[in-house]
Each structure stands twice: as C-alpha cells, then as structure tokens.
Amino acid sequence: MTHTKLSAPEALAELKAGHDRFVKAISKHPHSSQQRLNRLVSGQHPLAMVLGCSDSRVPIELLFDVGFGDLFIIRNAGNTCTESSLASIEYGLEALNIDLLVVLGHEGCGAVAAACSEQKSLSPNLSQLVLHIRQELEGGGVPLEPQVAVHRHPELTAQQLIRNSQLVQERVSSGALMIVPACYTFDHGNIEWLEATLSA
Ligand SMILES: [Zn+2]
C-alpha cells in the first residue's frame, strides 16, 4: 500500500488482494509495527471504511491483511445501520475523505438469525436492533431464513445508509463514494463480493 490516495476501485483491489493472501494463508501482516504507528500520530488516511459485525470470528484487519492506519472500521451486532454507525461513516466522509465503504456481513450472524426468529427474551436495546434488521429484511422481501438473509442483509444495510444520511446520499450520487456489500462465509473462508451500490 502506498501513501498516494487511491481511487475507490484501487482501494477495493487492495482489499481483495489482502483477502486473497489471507485465504491462501500467506498474509504479510503489513503496517503492524510501532514505527508505522508512530508515523500515523500526526493523522490518518485510511484507504476504506468497513461497517462490519462485532462477531469475534470476523476480525476485519486480519481478513483484509492490513494494519495500523489502513481501515476506518465501524462494528456493531449485525453490521447494522444505526445512528451511531451513520455518524461514524459521516465522520469518515467529511473528516477523512474516504471514498470506499464495504458493508461486511457474515454467515452464521447471530443478530440476523435473531431477526429471522421469534425472540422473546432479548434485552430492550438488543430487541430494538433485532427488530430493525427484521423490518429491513421484510421490507426488502427477503425470506426470514438466516442462510438467505445474511447474504442480502449487507446490501439492504447499504441502501439504508444511503436513505438515512443526506451526506452518504450526496457522495454516492456524485460518484464520490462507492459502497460495496459483501458477505464473509465461514464454510469457504472467503468473502463473497456483492454488487456495488453505485447510485442513490
Ligand atoms: Zn454477526
């Protein structure tokens, strides 16, 4: 990775290359030294944002074989469009001028599975988040089957991010932001890239 600002497609190619190394078990673990971190003290210029799930089996820097300063990451249960994820993404756009956002879902996602089933005993906050995902899936005409839903949820989240943030909408409309939904599959150990959301 260079210090030159990459275009969104170039940044995406970097992420795909890093993920290929991870899949082939030839990760380089770049940018992981104290020296690299020292160079970043004055500021960060990450090549992309990732909205991912909090799930411990989806460690984003490892999956993309990147290190300090490479990714601006937002994580919550179910890689969900919430006020705080939107606010963080808007920071990434305005303050850091990032032009690539990956929405990374994954197979076996507990939040999506909960949204697909009748849950009775969730805490109030969690219940609200799960209901949000359920309504999104229902609104998108997605069958409430976890195996199917995990592959559609990232794309629906991308659409919600656009709908719920004027800034995101403007950047996508003007071509200044590319949003790419993707799904990490445990079975194959790789990321399934979905269609980029290029227009609002
Ligand atoms: Zn998850």
Boltz pocket constraint, residues with backbone or C-beta under 6 A from the ligand:
constraints:
  - pocket:
      binder: B
      contacts: [[A, 53], [A, 54], [A, 55], [A, 76], [A, 77], [A, 78], [A, 79], [A, 106], [A, 108], [A, 109], [A, 110], [A, 111], [A, 112]]
      max_distance: 6.0
